[in-house]
Amino acid sequence: MKSLKIAAAVAVFGVVMASTLVVKTPLASLQSKMPSMLQDTEQFSGSLIKGSVKELGTVNGPLDLQWTLKPMKLLTGKLGGDVEFDWLQASGNGDMAVSPSQTVHIRDTKVKSPASLLETFLPFVRFGGKMELSLAEGTASQTSYGPFLGEFIWQQASVTVGDEAKLGDLSLAMTEQDGGTHGILSSKGGDLDLKGTIDFSPAGEYTVNISAHALPSAPRSVKNALSSFAEEQSDGSYRFKNTGQISELM
């Protein structure tokens, strides 16, 4: 027991000393030692413990990032803290940390964006409404995904490919299942009654199983589109099933 107390005291002392060092180290003094991509960003400010960077280059657009690290997380083997970001039309904040195995740990995180952000990846489709992701907990690495616990909401959702399909308010409630993520989809107030499941395995495989029933308000073109990619059921609904790898969607 005495040796454990000594080890804990040494660990706390190390964290305090490391924290003092990084708090007093301004980011501007480190910028010359950073990779060239980071050197070209417009503005670094603050320190490693509490700082920000503006217009950090990414593949799809500049990222503004602010952070406040929590040194005590080092006692759990992670480096992290409170993070806020703005990227394209999206913004978010939450508690994020990274472990030595390069696994990202997410807690109490919210991300908001207009659905039109999806047009960055699908330029020939128009998306309407507002999206919000609330994650109570989640993990991800280069080889493993999830589980993710929380809810994804898409309010006043619409998709336009020729004619507009009004999907109403969509909700995907996410829970843990077999180490992965099990999502239950539901809709309310749209031209289509949507329900089903979307599952993500830890290895990065997704499985979609959704039933869509066209309501009388749905345009004829939307009903025709359903029959082109989904299988009609005896009750008049259409079922869409698909599996694949998350990496193929990125």
Disulfide bonds with the S-S distance in Angstrom:
none
